[in-house]
Amino acid sequence: MPGILRKKAVKLLSLGGVSASTADAPKRRSMEMYYFYVLQSRKNKKLYKGLTKDLKRRIAEHRRGDSDFTSRNGEPDLIFYEAYINKEDAKAAEEYF
C-alpha cells in the first residue's frame, strides 16, 4: 500500500495496584471509538477525509465504490487514521485537516 499509514494510540488509564474479584467488578461497557481517516485515490491521487465509528466497514464501502468520492475517483488507499474516544475530538481533527 503506497503512502504512510500512521496509527495514533489511545492511552487508557489503568487502576494501578487496585484489584477486585470479577464478582465485585462492575460490568464494563464496550468503549465506542471514533475514527478520522484520509484516503488517497490510486487513479488521480486526490484526497478524501472522513469520520466513522466503524473504520473497517467504511473502508470496505469505499473499496466497493459505495461513495461519491470512490465512484468518481477509483479505488483508494488508506493513508492515515486516528482513533478518538469522543466524537468532538475526531470531528475537530477532520476539520483541522
DASULGI-V189244 format. One record per backbone hydrogen bond with DSSP energy under -1.0 kcal/mol. CO is the residue of the C=O (numbers start at 0). NH is the residue of the N-H. E is the energy in kcal/mol with one decimal. If there is no record, write none. Layout:
BEGIN
co:nh:e
CO:NH:E
CO:NH:E
END
This chain:
BEGIN
co:nh:e
5:80:-1.1
13:15:-1.1
14:17:-2.1
20:24:-1.4
33:83:-2.9
34:51:-2.2
35:81:-2.3
36:49:-2.4
37:78:-2.3
37:79:-1.2
38:47:-2.2
39:76:-2.3
40:44:-1.5
45:40:-2.8
47:38:-3.0
49:36:-2.3
51:34:-3.4
53:57:-2.2
54:58:-2.6
55:59:-2.1
56:60:-2.2
57:61:-2.2
58:62:-2.6
59:63:-1.6
60:65:-2.8
61:64:-1.2
66:70:-2.3
67:71:-1.5
68:72:-2.4
69:73:-1.5
74:41:-2.3
76:39:-2.3
79:37:-2.6
81:35:-2.0
83:33:-2.8
85:89:-1.4
86:90:-2.7
87:91:-2.2
88:92:-2.0
89:93:-2.1
90:94:-2.5
91:95:-2.2
92:96:-2.1
END
